[in-house]
Amino acid sequence: MKKSRDDYLTIFFISIIGIYILIALAFPMYAILSKSVENKDGVFIGFENYQSYFSNPALVYSIYNSLFISIITMVITISLAFVFAYALTKSCMVGKGIFRSIAMIPILVPSLLSGISLIYLFGKQGIFRDLMMGYDIYGPIGIIIAEVFYTFPHALLIIITALSIGDARLYEAAKVLRSKSIRTFFTVTLPSAKYGVISAAFVVFTLVITDFGIPKVIGGQFNVLAVDVYKQVIGQQNFEMGAVVSVVLIFPALLAFVVDRIVQRKQVAILTSRSVVHEPNKNKKFDLIMLIYCSVISVFILTIIGMCLYASLVTFWPYNLSLSLDNYQFDLMDGGGWDSYYNSIRLGCYTAFFGTIVVFTGAYFVEKSRSVKTGRSILHLLSMMPMAIPGMVLGLAYIFFFNHPDNPLNFLYGTMAILVICTITHFYTVSHLTALTSLKQIDNEFEHVSSSLKQPFYKTFFRVTVPISLPAIFEIGIYFFVNAMTTVSAVVFLYSSKTNLASVAVLNMDDAGDIAPAAAMGMMIFYTNAAVRIVYVLVTKKILVKFQKWRTKTV
Amino acid sequence: MEQYLSVKNINKYFGDFQALNNVSFNVKEGEFVCILGPSGCGKTTLLRVIAGLESQSEGLINQNNKDISLLPPDQRDFGIVFQSYALFPNLSVKNNISFGLKTRKQNKETIDKRVDELLELVGLSDHINKFSAQLSGGEQQRVALARALAPSPGLLLLDEPLSALDAKVRQHLRLEIKNLQRQLGVTTIMVTHDQEEALTMADRIILMNNGVIEQEGSPQDLYSKPETAFSANFIGTTNLFKAKRISENSLEINGSTLECKENIKDDLLTITIRPEDIKISKTGNEKNILKGTIKELEFLGSNIRGHIEVDFKSEKTNVICNFASEYILNNNIQNNSSVSISLQPHALKVVKA
């Protein structure tokens, strides 16, 4: 068939977004792979670096350590989150909304903040240090507790979705057939949530094995892969070995990613069947047990964040417990000062703005355009890849690619722009999936109707698709902002003295022993993200309703 | 009348599956053509090929003396109404209808006038500022029709436009669309799986099965002169028998010899007879009389459908007949009653298996 003007425009835009992802992801990844088989002078030396890596027992031991904490955290988080999600979806306890909000708190703070909090709670000068019974919080125990805190909401969200798709008709059938509730749980609830649980498990595994902040802060002598990358690069300036550890780190992340995608596909098959939402019945004893359980978890989360809040306000722990804002005098300390906070806000805004535009437009072409089938598939594949790349690896890859003297894009190095590009890429996949889900709900015939009416696709895009997708677009923007505020792993390699960031400042202040100011900066991130979330809720509730009258049935 | 649209030797493959197999037909200017067939027969694919939403693997399409085979949809001249209506939910009725008018360099007054005209045409003038969520299914359908007609396209394509509606609304809209089409004289192709819809609305029906055109013709022709067993069976209800030739106008079904009016040539045949062409023998002098037992009577209002086990010579076979309700009730015919029926010779038709 001949190409219309729409087709040419589509090819043009798909190419632009495709080229963007190539530059922001594929080329840097190639750079890091090739770096791992070169020596310091850039000469190809095959697998020599790998040989020296695997002959160094200290480094290889990190693989065991990383797998150990990832698997233990996965088991604990999934168990805790499953019961919590079960309480939220299948019980009639009071305060579900509050519990859910509390459970989401860890998303709003940098992961390493929970490590700092644990130091205040169980460290050598901690409030509850006696509870440790001689064990040291610095090490696997601390890492695992902090990782559970950090991964809990991620697992919870996935499992809640999985549990809420349970079909009410199946529950009714089970009831009519006089099935005992324990049997109903194993024959109805668990099978329909199975894929969600597996998917959540792999998400947790990936988050932990790629996390760098927590083991850095509270790991002590316990080495893990992500920290090794940092130590090799920042500590020893051994970029080649950093590249090797990165490649090693990609493998488990990639495996988890592949399994998750396979499982997600099966989950979708369940979702698309026409199910009726299941409303739980009152059961006093069960509801009470669930209420107590959720309260315990919530107290744990609030204690961690509350401890940070308190520590940030205490003048000089543990000798002067009077409250002051001394720790918020960031300009008096190393680590970047208040400028780093403002830089983070700028990064958040830029990432949210440009990221949302790129991701939503890209997803639109993947889902809605008629032509350029191969181009669309390639674009989709490229959009899915960032999820499999750990942040540390992406950051290091950017050094290799953008800092190369022959690269015409070299001028980006050390600027805010490279931080924005890196952060958009790092969080691309989840946003892409959010946009796709929203676009899939829009009738595919819209594009056909407009071409039959001789209207260009961009008119339909701006007048129909974008207005309908506003809730998802806001959701993506917020996701980018919150993550840009909290992320450490990728940007820790890329910030310059002019573009220091709040999350990196937390890390560096902690490193320098300024733990209280680190907690204070972490809390600044929390306040900001919480405020943005609250404003977002108000905006969607009030303003969207006003501008989206068409969603209501009444005139 | 002129041939407005001609479709020639269209083939369409999806991988190994052939969705359309050498499909050719013509549509005259102002004609209302229905493409009818069971689900999966290729009728929707055919419509989408005509619209340019799918590209044919082989074949030509000519519209208004212009080869459009390779043109993308936005360079073809048609309006389309989808089964889902695809109304833009965030735009008012007015903005939906004017969506296709905006870029044609028309001023605001002309556009407003055209929208009013169309709303009046479909009887929705009061709903101009509503959104689609606030309209009933039938009203949404009419807005979709008005939107498709707004730029005065040369060809109107309707993809199962009525199947999402209640039975009553459907009957009403059937007439309305037909009248509208006649009034505007716009050449129309409608895809449907509902034979009643096709019979009542179309000037001509194109019956499809497995990617092939089985038969095309006026609704009356398709009903009374089915060419294939599939046509006979798909449109209306019918009885099908395997038969053997005895002479030019007599044949044998299950051992019983029957007279017919056809010029029989083949030795093995498929024979069809409509239920209403089977009569109860009153005098005993009718042709092709067979005895049978009533197995089931279905009350259909003015008619009663009888399922009769007929004693052919070599085996008993079930046959469906339609009787006037009055006759059955007055003569106290019930289940297990014995009846004599006549398979009228002129109604026994030879079809392709």
Contacts between the chains, C-beta under 8 A, distances in Angstrom:
chain1	res1	chain2	res2	distance
A	1	B	52	7.0
A	1	B	55	4.3
A	1	B	70	5.2
A	1	B	71	7.4
A	1	B	72	6.0
A	2	B	70	4.8
A	2	B	71	6.0
A	2	B	72	6.1
A	2	B	75	7.6
A	3	B	72	6.9
A	4	B	72	3.7
A	4	B	73	7.7
A	4	B	74	5.3
A	4	B	75	6.2
A	5	B	74	7.8
A	6	B	72	7.3
A	6	B	74	6.4
A	7	B	72	6.6
A	370	B	53	7.3
A	443	B	84	5.5
A	443	B	86	4.9
A	445	B	82	4.5
A	445	B	84	6.0
A	445	B	86	3.7
A	446	B	86	5.5
A	446	B	88	6.7
A	448	B	51	7.4
A	448	B	53	5.5
A	448	B	73	6.9
A	448	B	80	6.9
A	448	B	82	7.4
A	448	B	86	7.4
A	449	B	80	6.7
A	449	B	82	7.2
A	449	B	86	4.9
A	449	B	147	7.5
A	450	B	99	7.1
A	450	B	100	7.9
A	451	B	72	7.3
A	451	B	73	4.3
A	451	B	74	4.3
A	452	B	51	6.7
A	452	B	73	5.9
A	452	B	74	7.6
A	452	B	76	7.9
A	452	B	78	5.9
A	452	B	79	6.0
A	452	B	80	4.7
A	452	B	100	7.9
A	452	B	148	7.3
A	452	B	153	7.8
A	453	B	79	7.5
A	453	B	99	5.8
A	453	B	100	3.0
A	453	B	147	7.4
A	453	B	150	7.6
A	453	B	151	6.4
A	454	B	74	5.3
A	454	B	100	6.5
A	454	B	103	7.2
A	454	B	104	8.0
A	454	B	151	7.0
A	455	B	74	7.8
A	455	B	99	6.6
A	455	B	100	6.3
A	455	B	102	7.6
A	455	B	103	6.6
A	456	B	74	7.9
A	459	B	103	7.8
A	460	B	88	8.0
A	463	B	88	7.4
A	463	B	90	8.0
A	463	B	91	7.0
A	463	B	99	7.9
A	464	B	88	4.6
A	464	B	90	6.3
A	464	B	91	6.9
A	467	B	90	4.6
A	468	B	89	6.6
A	468	B	90	5.7
A	548	B	90	7.3
A	549	B	131	7.2
A	550	B	89	5.6
A	550	B	90	4.9
A	550	B	91	7.7
A	550	B	92	8.0
A	550	B	131	3.9
A	550	B	132	7.7
A	550	B	133	6.2
A	551	B	89	7.7
A	551	B	133	6.8
A	552	B	133	6.9
A	552	B	134	8.0
A	553	B	133	5.4
A	553	B	134	6.2
A	554	B	134	7.1
A	555	B	130	6.4
A	555	B	134	5.5
